[in-house]
Amino acid sequence: MVDDPILRRICRQAGVPDLVEALSERIPPTDLRTLLLEVTRRSAERRHPADLRSRHAADRTVAPAPAAADGRALARVSLQALESAPDYQPIELSPVEPQGLNQVLGRIDQNNVLATVRSTEVVADPTSALTLEAAARRTGGQSAVRLCTCHRVLRLQPFDGPGLLQHFRLFAMVSAGRSEPGHGFALRALAEHVEAYLMLYGALHPGGRAVVRLSDTAVHQHLRERGVEPTADVAAPADAVPEAELGALGRRLHRLERAMDAVRPLAAHTPGVRVLTDLSRTHATGYYDGLQLRIDVEVDGEMRDVADGGSVDWMQRLLSDRREALFTSGIGLERMLPGYPPPP
């Protein structure tokens, strides 16, 4: 039974009450694809030049980036991003990926991804596509996989804030390998990703300010279950929670403490960079599984959140092996450009 009233209306007007079930469950995928391609072909035949101009003017998913995102500047920052991670192999992703990739791995609502009728979808998160390639290389016997890419992604959820676009360019990195005692793999990957982003920012904005914020989903879950409100932006993980909670947390803080120790030396060699624990974070705490990373940088005199990342269980699920480890992250390249976003 279809719950959506719009879908119920469509089924009623078509005279087929169970149309959705018939299309999604009773028609083989190859036959459904043939049917949808024919529907698309007939729809395209009815289009006129005026229709194309109207769609171009009204649809944010097909409009180019604002003029403030100068193409030459964006190309230069993309090359600078790739050069900031010399130990990571840069690859060029396909514009599309297997349908359902983001829903299966990242639990992203399929309505936020542009799907095609050919069982693919437009890339909405390059780390997901990089992970598929990393899984293939791990299966092929590669012991450690470090991949990066610059890719323009498209997302369908509404973005109304300044500088938030339906499509934008990301520099993304993934590190894949075997988990190690003492969280060695995750800690090393975290430090490598942070180092690349700080190098990129330093090259683009010498002398600017940056804040690296670290957190951990295991600690988040514990505090949420106990109803504890942590203190934001502290120098040490233990300072984020009431002293009475430290005993209950036990070893849950150990990974985060070691992460802070791994990243602090990078900040010590980069003037203007601070490293903080922020257990008040609520964004994507159900998306990651372990350490979480966020980086804010100063551009045009204001602080912008530009980078996000963390450990995920995607490689474990793809390869059916709990000892597989994966760390992913991405940084918005338009948000690193001076003069961006454009004034409203």
C-alpha positions in Angstrom: 0.0 0.0 0.0 1.4 3.4 -1.0 1.3 6.0 1.8 2.3 9.1 -0.2 -0.8 11.0 -1.3 0.8 12.2 -4.5 1.7 8.6 -5.5 -1.9 7.5 -4.6 -3.3 10.2 -6.9 -1.0 9.1 -9.8 -2.0 5.5 -9.4 -5.6 6.5 -9.4 -5.3 8.6 -12.5 -3.5 5.8 -14.3 -6.3 3.4 -13.4 -3.8 1.0 -11.7 -4.1 1.2 -7.9 -1.0 -1.0 -7.4 1.1 0.7 -10.1 4.1 1.3 -7.8 4.1 -2.4 -6.6 3.8 -3.6 -10.2 6.7 -1.5 -11.4 9.1 -2.1 -8.4 8.3 -5.7 -7.6 6.6 -7.6 -10.4 8.5 -6.3 -13.5 12.1 -7.6 -13.9 14.7 -4.8 -13.6 15.8 -5.1 -17.2 12.3 -4.9 -18.5 11.5 -1.9 -16.2 14.6 -0.2 -17.5 13.4 -0.7 -21.1 10.0 0.7 -20.2 11.4 3.8 -18.5 13.8 4.4 -21.3 11.0 4.4 -23.8 9.0 6.8 -21.5 12.0 9.1 -21.4 12.5 8.9 -25.1 8.9 9.9 -25.8 9.1 12.7 -23.2 12.2 14.1 -24.8 10.6 14.1 -28.3 7.9 16.5 -27.0 10.5 19.0 -25.7 11.0 22.3 -27.5 13.9 24.8 -27.2 11.7 27.1 -25.0 11.3 24.2 -22.6 15.0 23.8 -22.3 15.6 27.5 -21.6 12.8 27.4 -19.0 14.3 24.4 -17.2 17.7 25.9 -17.3 16.4 29.1 -15.6 14.3 27.4 -13.0 16.2 24.2 -12.0 19.2 24.7 -9.7 20.5 21.2 -10.5 21.3 22.2 -14.2 22.5 25.8 -13.7 26.2 26.5 -13.6 27.9 27.5 -10.4 27.7 31.2 -9.5 30.1 33.5 -11.2 31.9 33.9 -7.9 33.2 30.3 -8.3 35.6 31.3 -11.1 36.4 28.3 -13.2 40.2 29.1 -13.4 40.5 29.6 -9.7 38.6 26.4 -9.0 40.9 24.5 -11.4 43.9 25.9 -9.6 42.6 25.0 -6.1 41.7 21.5 -7.4 45.3 20.9 -8.5 46.6 22.4 -5.3 44.4 19.9 -3.4 45.7 16.9 -5.3 49.2 18.0 -4.6 48.6 18.4 -0.9 48.2 14.6 -0.6 51.3 13.2 -2.4 50.9 9.8 -0.8 47.4 9.4 -2.1 46.8 8.2 -5.7 44.5 10.7 -7.6 41.9 9.0 -9.7 39.1 10.4 -11.9 35.7 9.1 -11.0 32.9 8.3 -13.4 30.0 10.9 -13.3 27.7 8.0 -12.1 27.9 5.2 -9.6 25.8 2.1 -8.9 22.2 3.0 -7.9 21.7 2.8 -4.1 25.4 3.2 -3.2 24.8 6.1 -0.9 21.7 4.6 0.6 23.3 1.3 1.3 26.6 2.6 2.6 25.9 6.0 4.1 22.1 5.5 4.8 21.4 8.6 2.7 17.8 9.1 1.7 17.5 8.0 -2.0 15.4 11.1 -2.6 18.5 13.2 -2.1 20.3 11.5 -4.9 19.7 11.9 -8.7 19.0 8.4 -10.0 18.9 7.4 -13.6 16.7 4.8 -15.3 19.8 2.7 -16.1 20.4 1.5 -12.5 23.0 4.2 -11.8 22.9 7.5 -9.9 24.9 10.8 -10.2 27.7 10.9 -7.7 26.6 12.7 -4.6 29.5 11.7 -2.4 32.9 10.9 -4.0 34.0 9.0 -0.8 31.4 6.3 -1.5 32.6 5.8 -5.1 36.3 5.9 -3.9 35.4 3.2 -1.3 34.1 0.9 -4.1 37.4 1.2 -5.9 39.3 0.7 -2.6 37.3 -2.5 -1.9 38.3 -3.8 -5.4 41.9 -3.1 -4.7 41.8 -4.7 -1.3 40.2 -7.8 -2.8 43.0 -7.7 -5.4 45.6 -8.0 -2.6 46.7 -4.4 -2.1 47.6 -4.1 1.6 47.0 -0.3 2.0 44.9 1.8 -0.3 45.1 5.6 -0.4 42.9 7.3 -3.0 41.9 10.9 -3.6 39.9 12.8 -6.2 38.4 16.2 -7.1 34.8 15.7 -8.2 31.7 17.8 -8.8 28.8 16.3 -6.9 25.1 16.8 -7.1 22.6 16.6 -4.2 18.9 17.1 -4.4 18.0 18.2 -0.8 17.2 21.9 -0.7 20.1 24.2 0.2 19.0 27.7 1.2 22.0 29.2 3.1 24.6 31.5 1.5 27.2 29.5 -0.5 25.2 26.3 -0.4 24.7 24.8 -3.9 22.9 21.9 -5.4 26.2 20.9 -7.1 29.7 21.7 -5.9 33.3 20.5 -6.2 34.8 18.4 -3.4 38.3 17.1 -2.8 37.9 13.7 -1.2 40.2 11.2 0.4 39.9 7.6 1.5 42.3 5.4 3.4 41.6 1.6 3.5 43.5 -1.3 5.1 43.5 -3.7 8.1 42.6 -2.4 11.5 45.5 -2.3 13.9 45.9 -2.7 17.7 45.4 0.6 19.6 43.5 2.1 16.7 46.7 2.6 14.8 45.2 2.6 11.4 42.5 5.2 12.1 44.9 7.5 14.0 47.4 7.4 11.1 44.7 8.0 8.5 43.2 10.9 10.6 46.6 12.6 10.8 47.3 12.2 7.1 43.9 13.7 6.1 44.3 16.6 8.5 47.8 17.3 7.3 46.7 17.4 3.6 43.9 19.9 4.4 46.1 22.1 6.5 48.7 22.1 3.8 46.0 23.0 1.2 44.6 25.8 3.4 48.1 27.2 4.2 49.0 27.3 0.5 45.8 29.2 -0.4 45.6 31.5 2.7 49.0 31.9 4.3 48.7 33.2 7.9 45.0 32.4 8.1 43.3 30.8 11.1 42.0 27.2 11.2 40.2 25.1 13.8 40.4 21.3 13.8 37.6 19.7 15.8 37.7 16.0 16.8 35.1 13.8 18.3 34.2 10.1 18.6 30.9 8.4 18.0 31.4 5.9 20.8 31.6 8.8 23.3 28.7 10.6 21.7 26.5 7.5 22.1 27.5 7.0 25.7 26.7 10.6 26.6 23.5 10.6 24.7 22.3 7.5 26.5 23.1 9.0 29.9 21.6 12.4 29.1 24.9 14.2 29.6 25.4 17.6 27.8 29.2 17.9 27.0 31.1 21.1 26.9 32.1 22.2 23.4 35.5 23.2 22.2 37.9 22.1 24.9 41.6 21.3 24.8 41.3 17.7 26.1 38.5 15.1 25.9 38.3 14.8 29.6 37.4 18.5 29.9 34.3 18.0 27.8 32.4 15.9 30.3 31.6 16.2 34.1 34.2 14.6 36.2 31.7 12.2 37.6 31.2 10.7 34.1 34.9 10.0 33.5 34.7 6.7 35.3 31.6 5.6 33.4 33.2 6.4 30.1 36.2 4.2 30.9 38.3 3.4 27.9 35.9 5.1 25.5 37.9 8.3 25.7 41.2 6.6 25.0 40.8 6.6 21.2 39.9 10.3 21.2 42.8 11.2 23.5 45.2 9.4 21.2 43.6 11.2 18.2 44.2 14.6 19.8 47.9 13.5 20.4 48.2 12.5 16.8 46.9 15.8 15.4 48.4 18.4 17.8 52.0 18.2 16.3 50.5 19.2 12.9 49.0 22.3 14.5 52.2 23.1 16.4 54.0 23.5 13.0 51.2 25.5 11.5 50.7 29.0 13.0 47.0 30.0 13.5 45.7 26.4 13.8 44.0 25.1 17.0 43.0 21.5 17.8 39.9 21.1 19.9 37.6 18.3 21.2 34.0 19.0 20.4 31.7 16.3 21.8 28.7 18.7 21.4 28.6 17.8 17.7 25.3 16.5 16.4 26.0 16.4 12.6 26.5 13.0 11.1 27.0 11.2 14.4 25.0 8.3 13.0 26.9 8.4 9.6 30.4 7.8 11.0 31.6 4.9 13.2 34.5 6.0 15.4 36.6 9.1 15.1 35.1 12.2 13.5 36.8 15.2 12.0 35.7 18.8 11.2 37.8 21.7 10.0 36.8 25.4 10.0 39.0 27.9 8.2 39.2 31.7 7.9 38.4 33.1 4.5 37.6 36.7 3.9 37.7 37.4 7.6 35.0 34.9 8.5 35.2 31.3 9.7 33.8 28.7 7.3 33.2 25.0 7.9 35.0 23.4 4.9 36.0 19.8 5.8 34.3 16.8 7.4 35.3 13.2 7.8 35.7 10.2 10.0 35.8 6.4 10.3 33.1 4.4 8.7 32.2 0.7 8.5 31.7 0.6 4.8 34.7 -1.6 4.0 33.7 -4.1 6.6 30.3 -4.4 5.1 31.5 -4.5 1.5 34.1 -7.2 2.2 32.3 -9.0 5.0 35.3 -8.7 7.2 35.2 -6.9 10.6 38.9 -6.3 10.6 38.7 -4.0 7.5 39.2 -0.3 8.3 38.3 2.8 6.4 38.7 6.5 7.0 37.0 9.0 4.6 36.9 12.8 4.4 36.1 15.6 2.0 36.6 19.4 1.7 34.5 21.9 -0.2 36.7 23.7 -2.7 34.4 26.5 -3.6 34.2 27.4 0.1 38.0 27.9 0.1 37.9 30.6 -2.5 38.1 34.3 -1.6 35.0 36.3 -2.6 32.7 33.2 -2.2 29.8 32.9 -1.6 28.5 35.8 -3.7 26.5 38.5 -2.0 22.7 37.8 -1.8 
